[in-house]
């Protein structure tokens, strides 16, 4: 294990964190929240000085292999969350550090589950930092680190693979640094376009910026207690579009920017993603219309599509409390929450590509029973999926199920109702945020015990990092020579 590179990368990350805190500091000055601005300023100085001193000298050995990549990623996200929680405590927004850490991990992992019972009274600068954590974590802070600093490119791919969502991670261009830059330029471009459209639709500039952070990062933190319900239908429609767009594999946008529409529209995962979204919204719209939730069929489809898109992309926004909808609708939303968005997007969940691989591999196994001598392969996008990837996806499913079961058993010690217990684990492990019962769209996670919060925090990190990095770090063998 290259401990020198782990230390060096973590201190460089601290310098990045200091730079990111400049924005909420400026917001504090704009809104004359001088006490909070002073807090952010002190944190900026301390983090930058400590980070600079710690990363002043580069290690002699700068080689990173897969083991170091996974270790750096997992440890970096934990350290980043611990640092990011400090502003909540020092400003008095969330005095309890465990609760502040829960809120921060929920932000960075783009989960959107909150322990705050009300956000209306939270200062603008703190609200800004809270939603900005979604934007930072959506693409990944280490991808940002790769984009803006010099790195040993031959080994940087291990960091990107450990942090990026999906079963397979590759490079758009030969250099990892250039790939990271392309990803962040696309990410930034989508964010700016949504900000502009939301401002045009009538939202205040502050709301347009913060809601765009939460949407593009597929996080779900709102800046008022009414959530998205207070905004106009046009604003909600814009949010639907951008939630859906950010659940798409970013490779699609790279192909489109390079005038390769044929390759972009040939990605099967994206077709199934949008097809499932529209079919599910239609079924739920019919169900809630017949149940008399709303009088207008058009508005039924609008709110159904908003909820489906929010849950599928694991954003977690809500216009209506879907916990009050019929069981059929809630069941569809629960299933979609497990499926999640596309690989290579900012969305969470199991990912559509993994679902397709597992279904097609299962179909091949069934055919093999009938025709033992037949040679069957798993195909995606008209290409053969190699056996290593199929094996990795199968292993991921096993770890996912075990993590879900163990977490649910521990959280059940709080003795809450069944749907609260199960959906709280599902909502955190899949980085959705809201579940059902106490953690529904109108609820929060404040009533859970410290033990349950620790378990749910682990689930949020595990879900965002695709499980493997955290479990690799936990393994004692990882740290042996």
DAKA-V873148 format. One record per pair of residues at least 24 apart in sequence whose C-alpha atoms are under 6 Angstrom apart, sorted by the first residue. I is the first residue (numbers start at 1). J is the second residue. D is the distance in whole Angstrom. If there is no record, write none. Layout:
# DAKA-V873148
i=(I | I)
j=(J | J)
d=(D | D)
This chain:
# DAKA-V873148
i=(4 | 6 | 8 | 11 | 11 | 11 | 12 | 12 | 14 | 14 | 15 | 15 | 18 | 18 | 18 | 24 | 24 | 24 | 27 | 28 | 36 | 64 | 66 | 69 | 69 | 70 | 70 | 71 | 74 | 74 | 81 | 107 | 107 | 108 | 108 | 108 | 109 | 109 | 110 | 110 | 111 | 111 | 111 | 111 | 112 | 112 | 112 | 112 | 113 | 114 | 114 | 115 | 115 | 115 | 119 | 119 | 120 | 120 | 131 | 131 | 131 | 131 | 132 | 134 | 134 | 134 | 135 | 135 | 138 | 138 | 139 | 143 | 146 | 147 | 147 | 147 | 163 | 165 | 165 | 166 | 166 | 198 | 201 | 215 | 216 | 217 | 218 | 218 | 219 | 220 | 220 | 220 | 228 | 228 | 229 | 240 | 247 | 247 | 247 | 247 | 247 | 248 | 248 | 249 | 249 | 249 | 249 | 250 | 250 | 267 | 268 | 269 | 281 | 284 | 311 | 312 | 312 | 312 | 312 | 313 | 313 | 313 | 314 | 314 | 314 | 314 | 315 | 316 | 316 | 316 | 321 | 323 | 348 | 348 | 349 | 411 | 428 | 428 | 429 | 429 | 429 | 430 | 431)
j=(59 | 72 | 55 | 51 | 54 | 55 | 51 | 55 | 47 | 51 | 48 | 51 | 44 | 47 | 48 | 125 | 128 | 129 | 125 | 125 | 91 | 155 | 158 | 158 | 159 | 162 | 469 | 473 | 469 | 470 | 105 | 133 | 134 | 133 | 134 | 137 | 137 | 464 | 134 | 219 | 219 | 431 | 432 | 433 | 219 | 220 | 221 | 433 | 433 | 444 | 445 | 444 | 445 | 446 | 224 | 225 | 224 | 225 | 210 | 213 | 214 | 221 | 213 | 214 | 217 | 219 | 213 | 217 | 217 | 346 | 346 | 180 | 177 | 177 | 180 | 181 | 465 | 343 | 344 | 343 | 344 | 235 | 235 | 243 | 246 | 346 | 315 | 347 | 315 | 315 | 316 | 317 | 318 | 319 | 319 | 306 | 313 | 341 | 342 | 345 | 347 | 342 | 345 | 342 | 343 | 344 | 345 | 344 | 345 | 381 | 381 | 353 | 305 | 329 | 337 | 336 | 337 | 340 | 341 | 340 | 341 | 347 | 347 | 348 | 431 | 432 | 432 | 432 | 433 | 434 | 441 | 436 | 430 | 431 | 430 | 452 | 459 | 460 | 459 | 460 | 463 | 463 | 460)
d=(6 | 6 | 5 | 4 | 5 | 5 | 6 | 6 | 6 | 5 | 5 | 5 | 5 | 5 | 5 | 5 | 6 | 6 | 5 | 5 | 6 | 5 | 5 | 5 | 5 | 5 | 5 | 6 | 6 | 5 | 6 | 5 | 5 | 5 | 5 | 4 | 6 | 5 | 5 | 4 | 5 | 4 | 5 | 5 | 5 | 5 | 5 | 5 | 4 | 6 | 6 | 6 | 5 | 4 | 6 | 6 | 5 | 6 | 6 | 6 | 6 | 6 | 6 | 6 | 5 | 5 | 5 | 5 | 4 | 5 | 6 | 6 | 5 | 5 | 5 | 5 | 6 | 6 | 5 | 4 | 6 | 6 | 6 | 6 | 6 | 6 | 4 | 6 | 5 | 5 | 5 | 5 | 6 | 5 | 4 | 6 | 5 | 5 | 6 | 5 | 5 | 5 | 5 | 5 | 6 | 5 | 5 | 6 | 6 | 6 | 6 | 6 | 5 | 5 | 5 | 5 | 5 | 5 | 6 | 6 | 5 | 5 | 6 | 6 | 6 | 4 | 6 | 5 | 5 | 6 | 6 | 6 | 6 | 6 | 4 | 5 | 6 | 5 | 5 | 5 | 5 | 6 | 6)
